[in-house]
Amino acid sequence: MSTRTTDRPLDVVVHGATGFTGRLVAEYLAAHAGDARVALSGRSRERLAQVRAGLGPAAAAWPLLVADAADDAALAELARSTRVVATTVGPYGRHGLPLVGACAEAGTHYADLAGEVLFMRESARRHHATAQRTGARIVHACGFDSVPSDLGVLLTAERARADGAGELRETTLTVRELRGGVSGGTVDSLRVEITAAQQGDAATVLADPYALVPDGADPPGLEDRTPMRPFRDVATGLWTAPFPMAGVNSRVVHRSNALLGWRYGRGLRYREVIGLGTGARARRRARALTAALLLVGVALVLPPTRLLADRLLPAPGEGPGAQARRRGRFRMEVVARTTGGGRYRTVVAADADPYTASAVMLGEAALALALDGPRLPGGGGVLTPATALGTDLADRLVAAGLEISTGPA
């Protein structure tokens, strides 16, 4: 049974509710939040009212809170008013740190959809100790980036441990199926991260697989680089291409392992790829997809092509339409070998595009933080979905319609 206290007037505030993904999160909570006390937050009361009006009778009485990402006083008041802030206001590297700080100081739980390593690293550097002191769970990467990866490895490791099969060693997430569009917010976050990578030591940080491991956690130092070229997996025969999210997801997985005292194993080697099948045709597809991804990255860096990309790619606030989202789906498989010689597989899949899935994931993460306190692991800090929410989030996602299963491979 879910529990909550009444020390604050609200359970969950959706910050950025007028944006593309923020509206999806608000729609999900309107349908699934039950008697949780929810409010919408953003810069414009008029636009918030328009969003609320489209959510149906369940949201008719939801409060509207006006707060700008640059208004420290408003963010502090927002944080004090609720048990959880779920924010979709990105790019987080540009807008997110003040809200993280306000929540950490107020002892307010926080969840976002961040896929930005530099932002998450700076968030932990500035606010981890404060959040530990106040008990605030600051949970980054609560969407498609990086819940399937983070929970997938957690569940695989826990099943192997329960079976006495030892710790994880070579572990690969393979994207078996992925259909869906891209939003302007995602493009903008990628643009910010690419721009930042050209400054100072940011490129070195982004290339480090242990970039999000806490100071003093003594990373293993294994060579564990994200694959950047197509290759044939000798274990499965699949031709694979790089997965664009791997550079973020792998860092989150290693942070989870470190925060858990290296419970997955200090010998964990983790990678993520897109599986494209076997044979000559799959090899050609892997090469073509790798080349296309490289071209997109170059286009977002070089000034002449960047201007063209800005015209062609969706703008912030835009995203796939309802019909495109209905056609979306994904299937991801985490396969690991263990020190005991076992082989385990965890599947995370849904008949939903990444944005619809992210709305479910962030919505359920926020409800878990607000209502499921006694069932959640650990205490406060700048955490990950696996370390802040663990199997409780997996159970909630299964109940929400996702497929999540683990067993011997």
PLY file of the C-alpha trace (Angstrom):
ply
format ascii 1.0
element vertex 409
property float x
property float y
property float z
element edge 408
property int vertex1
property int vertex2
end_header
0.00 0.00 0.00
1.31 3.47 -0.87
1.93 5.83 2.02
2.42 9.55 2.30
2.72 12.25 4.88
0.82 15.53 4.87
3.72 17.77 5.87
3.46 19.58 2.52
0.43 20.61 0.51
1.50 18.73 -2.64
2.86 15.31 -3.51
4.14 15.92 -7.06
4.78 19.03 -9.12
5.35 18.61 -12.87
7.75 21.44 -13.73
7.84 22.34 -17.40
4.32 21.08 -17.97
3.79 23.26 -21.05
6.65 21.65 -22.99
6.31 18.65 -25.28
7.37 15.97 -22.81
6.00 17.86 -19.82
2.51 17.67 -21.31
2.92 13.92 -21.80
3.91 13.50 -18.14
0.95 15.60 -17.03
-1.39 13.50 -19.20
-0.03 10.32 -17.70
-0.45 11.54 -14.13
-3.96 12.79 -14.85
-4.86 9.22 -15.79
-2.83 7.33 -13.17
-2.02 9.48 -10.13
-5.16 8.52 -8.21
-5.57 10.67 -5.13
-2.00 12.00 -5.23
-1.88 15.77 -4.90
-0.46 17.03 -8.20
0.31 20.52 -9.50
1.63 21.94 -12.75
4.50 24.42 -12.91
6.05 26.60 -15.59
6.77 30.15 -16.67
3.28 31.08 -17.92
0.10 30.69 -15.90
-1.98 31.13 -19.07
-0.21 28.28 -20.88
-0.39 26.09 -17.78
-4.13 26.68 -17.62
-4.44 25.61 -21.27
-2.56 22.39 -20.53
-4.69 21.68 -17.46
-7.89 22.29 -19.43
-6.91 19.51 -21.81
-6.28 16.93 -19.09
-9.88 16.20 -18.18
-11.80 16.30 -14.90
-9.13 14.47 -12.87
-6.84 17.48 -13.20
-9.42 20.25 -13.02
-8.46 21.27 -9.49
-4.70 20.90 -9.87
-2.90 24.05 -8.70
-0.85 26.08 -11.17
2.54 27.35 -9.97
4.53 29.98 -11.81
8.29 29.50 -11.56
11.08 30.44 -13.94
14.28 28.40 -14.09
16.28 31.58 -13.40
14.21 32.73 -10.39
15.90 31.29 -7.31
13.24 32.53 -4.90
10.42 30.99 -6.95
12.29 27.69 -7.24
12.89 27.60 -3.48
9.19 28.22 -2.84
8.31 25.52 -5.39
10.59 23.00 -3.70
9.17 23.72 -0.24
5.59 23.23 -1.46
5.86 19.59 -2.52
7.35 16.22 -1.73
8.58 15.66 -5.30
9.45 17.81 -8.29
9.42 16.03 -11.67
11.04 18.34 -14.18
11.24 18.21 -17.96
12.85 21.64 -18.33
15.97 21.18 -20.41
18.61 21.35 -21.58
19.40 20.60 -17.97
22.95 21.86 -18.30
21.50 25.27 -19.13
18.48 25.35 -16.81
18.64 22.54 -14.27
21.17 23.19 -11.51
19.24 25.91 -9.59
16.23 23.60 -9.21
18.44 20.69 -8.11
19.97 22.97 -5.48
16.59 24.20 -4.26
15.31 20.62 -3.88
18.47 19.42 -2.15
18.28 22.27 0.37
14.56 21.74 1.02
14.79 17.97 1.42
12.51 17.59 -1.61
12.81 14.59 -3.88
13.58 15.38 -7.51
13.35 13.42 -10.78
14.23 14.44 -14.32
14.86 13.08 -17.82
18.47 14.26 -18.03
20.70 12.58 -20.58
23.58 15.02 -20.06
26.70 13.63 -18.39
28.27 17.01 -17.69
25.10 18.24 -15.96
24.77 15.12 -13.84
28.43 15.27 -12.86
28.14 18.91 -11.80
24.88 18.21 -9.97
26.60 15.51 -7.91
29.64 17.69 -7.26
27.57 20.59 -5.96
24.62 18.92 -4.27
25.27 15.27 -3.32
26.41 16.07 0.22
23.52 18.46 0.84
20.96 15.96 -0.43
22.46 13.26 1.79
22.09 15.58 4.77
18.48 16.57 4.03
17.34 13.17 2.75
16.41 14.48 -0.70
16.63 11.86 -3.43
17.91 13.67 -6.52
17.27 11.19 -9.32
18.53 11.97 -12.80
17.90 10.02 -16.02
14.39 8.79 -15.16
13.22 8.31 -18.74
14.09 6.22 -21.75
17.53 7.58 -21.05
18.47 5.71 -18.75
15.82 3.56 -17.03
15.95 0.47 -19.31
19.74 0.35 -19.00
19.96 1.11 -15.30
17.14 -1.16 -14.15
18.12 -3.82 -16.69
21.61 -4.21 -15.22
20.32 -3.99 -11.63
17.77 -6.76 -12.17
20.29 -8.92 -14.01
22.82 -8.57 -11.19
20.23 -9.24 -8.49
18.97 -12.38 -10.24
22.51 -13.71 -10.72
23.32 -13.03 -7.08
20.12 -14.74 -5.90
21.01 -17.80 -7.99
24.52 -17.92 -6.59
25.95 -17.28 -10.06
28.37 -14.58 -8.92
29.00 -11.06 -10.15
28.58 -9.57 -13.61
31.39 -9.46 -16.12
30.82 -8.79 -19.85
27.40 -7.14 -20.05
25.77 -5.82 -23.21
22.53 -4.00 -23.80
21.32 -4.64 -27.34
18.56 -2.54 -28.86
16.54 -5.18 -30.68
13.75 -2.88 -31.83
13.26 0.87 -31.65
10.64 2.91 -33.44
9.87 6.53 -32.67
10.65 10.14 -33.56
12.80 12.81 -31.96
11.83 15.98 -30.11
13.34 19.43 -30.26
14.23 19.19 -26.60
16.34 16.11 -27.20
18.13 17.82 -30.09
18.73 20.93 -27.97
20.21 18.86 -25.12
22.49 17.07 -27.58
23.54 20.40 -29.05
24.42 21.78 -25.60
26.45 18.67 -24.70
28.34 18.73 -28.01
29.12 22.43 -27.60
30.32 21.92 -24.02
32.54 19.04 -25.13
34.63 21.50 -27.12
35.57 23.49 -24.03
38.22 22.82 -21.38
38.51 19.24 -20.20
34.88 18.37 -21.01
35.85 16.04 -23.86
38.07 14.05 -21.51
35.25 13.80 -18.98
32.74 12.65 -21.59
35.14 9.96 -22.82
35.60 8.55 -19.31
33.29 5.55 -18.66
33.54 6.32 -14.94
32.76 10.04 -15.28
29.80 9.79 -12.88
31.46 7.56 -10.27
31.59 9.48 -6.97
34.89 10.88 -5.74
36.65 8.38 -3.53
34.74 5.39 -4.93
37.93 3.98 -6.49
36.75 2.99 -10.00
38.21 -0.26 -11.34
39.93 1.49 -14.21
39.06 -1.21 -16.74
39.20 -0.25 -20.41
35.46 0.02 -21.02
34.95 2.31 -23.99
31.67 2.80 -25.79
31.81 1.10 -29.23
31.90 3.71 -31.98
32.19 1.43 -35.01
30.01 -1.32 -36.45
31.11 -4.82 -35.51
29.89 -8.40 -35.49
29.18 -9.78 -32.03
30.89 -13.16 -31.96
28.57 -14.48 -29.24
25.32 -13.78 -31.12
26.40 -13.32 -34.75
24.61 -9.95 -34.81
25.97 -7.04 -36.74
25.76 -3.98 -34.51
25.97 -0.21 -34.76
26.66 2.32 -31.99
23.71 3.25 -29.80
23.66 7.07 -29.45
22.54 6.91 -25.81
25.33 4.55 -24.77
27.68 7.32 -23.73
25.16 8.48 -21.13
23.57 5.20 -20.08
26.89 3.43 -19.45
28.00 6.24 -17.12
24.75 5.97 -15.17
25.16 2.19 -14.82
28.70 2.59 -13.50
27.52 5.23 -11.01
24.84 2.84 -9.77
27.43 0.10 -9.33
29.69 2.45 -7.38
26.89 3.80 -5.15
25.93 0.19 -4.37
29.46 -0.60 -3.24
30.33 -2.32 -6.56
27.62 -4.91 -5.94
27.40 -5.72 -9.63
31.12 -6.54 -9.55
34.32 -4.55 -9.97
34.99 -6.50 -13.15
31.82 -5.24 -14.89
32.42 -4.30 -18.52
29.33 -2.66 -19.97
28.44 -1.61 -23.49
25.34 -0.76 -25.53
24.73 -1.41 -29.22
21.95 -1.56 -31.81
21.43 -5.09 -33.14
20.70 -5.17 -36.86
20.59 -8.88 -37.66
22.98 -11.32 -39.29
24.46 -11.66 -42.76
25.68 -9.29 -45.44
22.57 -7.12 -45.47
22.85 -6.52 -41.72
26.52 -5.61 -42.15
25.60 -2.99 -44.75
22.86 -1.60 -42.49
25.28 -1.36 -39.56
27.78 0.55 -41.65
25.14 2.87 -43.08
23.61 3.64 -39.68
27.03 4.31 -38.15
27.86 6.72 -40.97
24.51 8.49 -40.58
25.01 8.95 -36.84
28.49 10.36 -37.47
27.13 12.81 -40.01
24.46 14.05 -37.59
27.12 14.64 -34.93
29.31 16.54 -37.37
26.33 18.55 -38.61
25.60 19.76 -35.08
29.22 20.86 -34.53
30.30 22.67 -37.70
28.78 26.17 -38.05
27.65 25.91 -41.72
25.95 22.53 -41.33
24.69 23.40 -37.85
22.62 26.22 -39.33
21.07 23.80 -41.82
20.44 21.22 -39.08
18.70 23.85 -36.98
16.28 24.44 -39.85
15.58 20.78 -40.51
15.43 19.33 -36.99
12.48 19.93 -34.62
12.62 23.03 -32.45
12.33 22.97 -28.64
8.72 22.28 -27.69
8.11 20.18 -30.81
8.01 16.40 -31.00
6.44 13.40 -32.71
2.68 13.63 -33.20
0.14 11.34 -31.59
-0.10 9.05 -34.60
3.68 8.60 -34.77
3.83 7.91 -31.04
1.12 5.26 -31.34
3.26 3.40 -33.89
6.30 3.48 -31.61
7.79 0.54 -29.76
11.06 -0.65 -28.32
12.72 -3.84 -27.09
16.02 -3.85 -25.26
17.91 -6.87 -23.94
20.66 -6.86 -21.32
22.75 -10.02 -21.54
25.51 -10.68 -18.99
28.05 -13.34 -18.22
28.88 -13.92 -14.57
31.93 -14.93 -12.59
30.24 -18.26 -11.92
29.93 -19.04 -15.62
26.23 -18.18 -15.88
24.53 -16.18 -18.59
21.51 -14.01 -17.79
19.13 -11.90 -19.83
16.83 -9.03 -18.82
14.26 -7.72 -21.32
12.77 -4.23 -21.11
10.17 -3.60 -23.81
6.94 -1.75 -24.55
4.51 -0.96 -27.34
5.30 2.71 -26.88
7.65 5.22 -28.45
10.52 6.59 -26.30
8.65 9.80 -25.39
5.47 8.06 -24.28
7.63 5.58 -22.37
9.61 8.41 -20.78
6.39 10.01 -19.57
5.39 6.72 -17.94
8.84 6.25 -16.42
9.12 9.77 -15.03
5.51 9.75 -13.83
5.94 6.45 -12.00
9.31 7.54 -10.58
7.68 10.67 -9.17
4.80 8.70 -7.65
7.24 6.20 -6.15
9.28 8.99 -4.57
6.12 10.62 -3.21
4.26 7.56 -2.00
6.53 4.54 -1.59
9.12 5.78 0.89
9.30 2.68 3.14
9.86 0.44 0.11
12.63 2.48 -1.46
16.33 1.72 -0.95
18.89 3.91 0.75
18.68 7.56 1.69
19.34 10.90 0.07
21.93 12.07 -2.42
22.38 12.59 -6.14
21.32 9.11 -7.19
20.26 6.97 -10.16
16.98 5.19 -10.85
18.52 1.90 -9.70
19.88 3.26 -6.42
17.00 5.60 -5.53
14.05 3.48 -6.66
15.33 -0.02 -7.43
12.89 -2.84 -7.94
9.99 -0.71 -6.72
10.17 1.28 -9.97
10.42 -1.94 -11.99
7.25 -3.24 -10.32
5.45 0.01 -11.03
6.48 -0.04 -14.70
5.28 -3.62 -15.14
1.95 -2.64 -13.60
1.86 0.28 -16.06
2.16 -2.09 -19.03
5.89 -2.43 -19.74
7.47 -5.84 -20.18
10.35 -6.42 -17.76
11.61 -9.95 -17.27
14.85 -11.54 -16.04
16.17 -15.06 -16.18
18.94 -17.37 -17.40
19.82 -16.80 -21.06
0 1
1 2
2 3
3 4
4 5
5 6
6 7
7 8
8 9
9 10
10 11
11 12
12 13
13 14
14 15
15 16
16 17
17 18
18 19
19 20
20 21
21 22
22 23
23 24
24 25
25 26
26 27
27 28
28 29
29 30
30 31
31 32
32 33
33 34
34 35
35 36
36 37
37 38
38 39
39 40
40 41
41 42
42 43
43 44
44 45
45 46
46 47
47 48
48 49
49 50
50 51
51 52
52 53
53 54
54 55
55 56
56 57
57 58
58 59
59 60
60 61
61 62
62 63
63 64
64 65
65 66
66 67
67 68
68 69
69 70
70 71
71 72
72 73
73 74
74 75
75 76
76 77
77 78
78 79
79 80
80 81
81 82
82 83
83 84
84 85
85 86
86 87
87 88
88 89
89 90
90 91
91 92
92 93
93 94
94 95
95 96
96 97
97 98
98 99
99 100
100 101
101 102
102 103
103 104
104 105
105 106
106 107
107 108
108 109
109 110
110 111
111 112
112 113
113 114
114 115
115 116
116 117
117 118
118 119
119 120
120 121
121 122
122 123
123 124
124 125
125 126
126 127
127 128
128 129
129 130
130 131
131 132
132 133
133 134
134 135
135 136
136 137
137 138
138 139
139 140
140 141
141 142
142 143
143 144
144 145
145 146
146 147
147 148
148 149
149 150
150 151
151 152
152 153
153 154
154 155
155 156
156 157
157 158
158 159
159 160
160 161
161 162
162 163
163 164
164 165
165 166
166 167
167 168
168 169
169 170
170 171
171 172
172 173
173 174
174 175
175 176
176 177
177 178
178 179
179 180
180 181
181 182
182 183
183 184
184 185
185 186
186 187
187 188
188 189
189 190
190 191
191 192
192 193
193 194
194 195
195 196
196 197
197 198
198 199
199 200
200 201
201 202
202 203
203 204
204 205
205 206
206 207
207 208
208 209
209 210
210 211
211 212
212 213
213 214
214 215
215 216
216 217
217 218
218 219
219 220
220 221
221 222
222 223
223 224
224 225
225 226
226 227
227 228
228 229
229 230
230 231
231 232
232 233
233 234
234 235
235 236
236 237
237 238
238 239
239 240
240 241
241 242
242 243
243 244
244 245
245 246
246 247
247 248
248 249
249 250
250 251
251 252
252 253
253 254
254 255
255 256
256 257
257 258
258 259
259 260
260 261
261 262
262 263
263 264
264 265
265 266
266 267
267 268
268 269
269 270
270 271
271 272
272 273
273 274
274 275
275 276
276 277
277 278
278 279
279 280
280 281
281 282
282 283
283 284
284 285
285 286
286 287
287 288
288 289
289 290
290 291
291 292
292 293
293 294
294 295
295 296
296 297
297 298
298 299
299 300
300 301
301 302
302 303
303 304
304 305
305 306
306 307
307 308
308 309
309 310
310 311
311 312
312 313
313 314
314 315
315 316
316 317
317 318
318 319
319 320
320 321
321 322
322 323
323 324
324 325
325 326
326 327
327 328
328 329
329 330
330 331
331 332
332 333
333 334
334 335
335 336
336 337
337 338
338 339
339 340
340 341
341 342
342 343
343 344
344 345
345 346
346 347
347 348
348 349
349 350
350 351
351 352
352 353
353 354
354 355
355 356
356 357
357 358
358 359
359 360
360 361
361 362
362 363
363 364
364 365
365 366
366 367
367 368
368 369
369 370
370 371
371 372
372 373
373 374
374 375
375 376
376 377
377 378
378 379
379 380
380 381
381 382
382 383
383 384
384 385
385 386
386 387
387 388
388 389
389 390
390 391
391 392
392 393
393 394
394 395
395 396
396 397
397 398
398 399
399 400
400 401
401 402
402 403
403 404
404 405
405 406
406 407
407 408
